[in-house]
Amino acid sequence: MKKVIAIIGLIAASVVAKAQTTTNAVQTVNLSLTDVIELTFTGSGTATGAAVTLPFTTINNYANGVSSAAQALKVRSNKNFTVAVKANATNFSYTGSTTPAPVMPVAAVLDVKVSANSTGGTIAGSFANYSDVTATNQNLITNGTRGGNQTFSVQYQATPGFSYPAGNYAVDVVYTATQL
């Protein structure tokens, strides 16, 4: 009987000892997220893409225009978005030997099209084909889907015809991604 009581005492002591070796503490972790959006050129990984040069070296180039290779861009956004395009000026800037400097209107010469679209959005207006680049924002892609790798590509086409003298003509094309 003494042995049974001693064994019961040891079991009770071990149960009590185990119950006293565990405890809990609770802490709430709050995430404070903000709306974020980023638009970059995939080639550079920055908001500044490499310069696109369209060389006009033959009569056929002047008659039919010259197109660029595809220029890939990536949007990262935690909300759906649109992408707009515009030129930063109404006319190309000119570097050359002709005086006075010729005035080449961007909208009459430079076109852009969306050549690939993996944004989950819709190509806006007529930008599935070459359309004029103007100095006013125009929707290029509407209702792009939020995500970390929403890509699209554009191509440029310039058709100055025979109206302008030799020289270098330049304009910045600005893409703007805006959350909905």
Solvent accessible surface area in square Angstrom, and as a share of the most:
residue,aa,sasa,rsa
1,M,174,0.78
2,K,175,0.74
3,K,162,0.69
4,V,81,0.47
5,I,109,0.55
6,A,56,0.44
7,I,99,0.50
8,I,105,0.53
9,G,38,0.37
10,L,128,0.64
11,I,102,0.52
12,A,52,0.40
13,A,58,0.45
14,S,51,0.33
15,V,94,0.54
16,V,81,0.46
17,A,52,0.40
18,K,148,0.63
19,A,75,0.58
20,Q,142,0.63
21,T,114,0.66
22,T,104,0.60
23,T,126,0.73
24,N,137,0.70
25,A,104,0.81
26,V,144,0.83
27,Q,160,0.71
28,T,108,0.63
29,V,122,0.70
30,N,129,0.66
31,L,145,0.72
32,S,110,0.71
33,L,150,0.75
34,T,100,0.58
35,D,89,0.46
36,V,87,0.50
37,I,62,0.31
38,E,69,0.31
39,L,29,0.14
40,T,14,0.08
41,F,36,0.15
42,T,63,0.37
43,G,80,0.77
44,S,55,0.36
45,G,52,0.50
46,T,69,0.40
47,A,79,0.62
48,T,102,0.60
49,G,23,0.23
50,A,84,0.65
51,A,101,0.78
52,V,58,0.33
53,T,113,0.65
54,L,36,0.18
55,P,78,0.49
56,F,47,0.20
57,T,110,0.64
58,T,71,0.41
59,I,129,0.66
60,N,95,0.49
61,N,34,0.17
62,Y,66,0.25
63,A,63,0.49
64,N,93,0.48
65,G,13,0.12
66,V,21,0.12
67,S,55,0.35
68,S,10,0.07
69,A,75,0.58
70,A,59,0.46
71,Q,38,0.17
72,A,38,0.30
73,L,1,0.00
74,K,53,0.23
75,V,0,0.00
76,R,113,0.41
77,S,8,0.05
78,N,60,0.31
79,K,72,0.31
80,N,51,0.26
81,F,0,0.00
82,T,23,0.13
83,V,0,0.00
84,A,12,0.09
85,V,0,0.00
86,K,61,0.26
87,A,1,0.01
88,N,83,0.43
89,A,39,0.30
90,T,90,0.53
91,N,59,0.30
92,F,24,0.10
93,S,73,0.47
94,Y,36,0.14
95,T,96,0.56
96,G,47,0.45
97,S,113,0.73
98,T,52,0.30
99,T,125,0.73
100,P,115,0.72
101,A,61,0.47
102,P,26,0.16
103,V,100,0.58
104,M,9,0.04
105,P,47,0.30
106,V,1,0.00
107,A,39,0.30
108,A,72,0.56
109,V,6,0.04
110,L,12,0.06
111,D,25,0.13
112,V,0,0.00
113,K,49,0.21
114,V,6,0.04
115,S,48,0.31
116,A,52,0.40
117,N,49,0.25
118,S,74,0.48
119,T,0,0.00
120,G,63,0.60
121,G,17,0.16
122,T,86,0.50
123,I,50,0.25
124,A,13,0.10
125,G,80,0.77
126,S,70,0.45
127,F,9,0.04
128,A,58,0.45
129,N,104,0.53
130,Y,61,0.23
131,S,16,0.11
132,D,72,0.37
133,V,0,0.00
134,T,39,0.23
135,A,45,0.35
136,T,95,0.55
137,N,76,0.39
138,Q,51,0.23
139,N,78,0.40
140,L,0,0.00
141,I,0,0.00
142,T,41,0.24
143,N,84,0.43
144,G,0,0.00
145,T,59,0.35
146,R,151,0.55
147,G,28,0.27
148,G,50,0.48
149,N,102,0.52
150,Q,28,0.13
151,T,37,0.22
152,F,3,0.01
153,S,15,0.10
154,V,0,0.00
155,Q,38,0.17
156,Y,20,0.08
157,Q,41,0.18
158,A,9,0.07
159,T,56,0.33
160,P,19,0.12
161,G,24,0.23
162,F,132,0.55
163,S,88,0.57
164,Y,51,0.19
165,P,52,0.33
166,A,89,0.69
167,G,38,0.37
168,N,108,0.55
169,Y,49,0.19
170,A,59,0.46
171,V,32,0.18
172,D,90,0.47
173,V,33,0.19
174,V,55,0.32
175,Y,23,0.09
176,T,53,0.31
177,A,17,0.13
178,T,73,0.43
179,Q,38,0.17
180,L,106,0.53
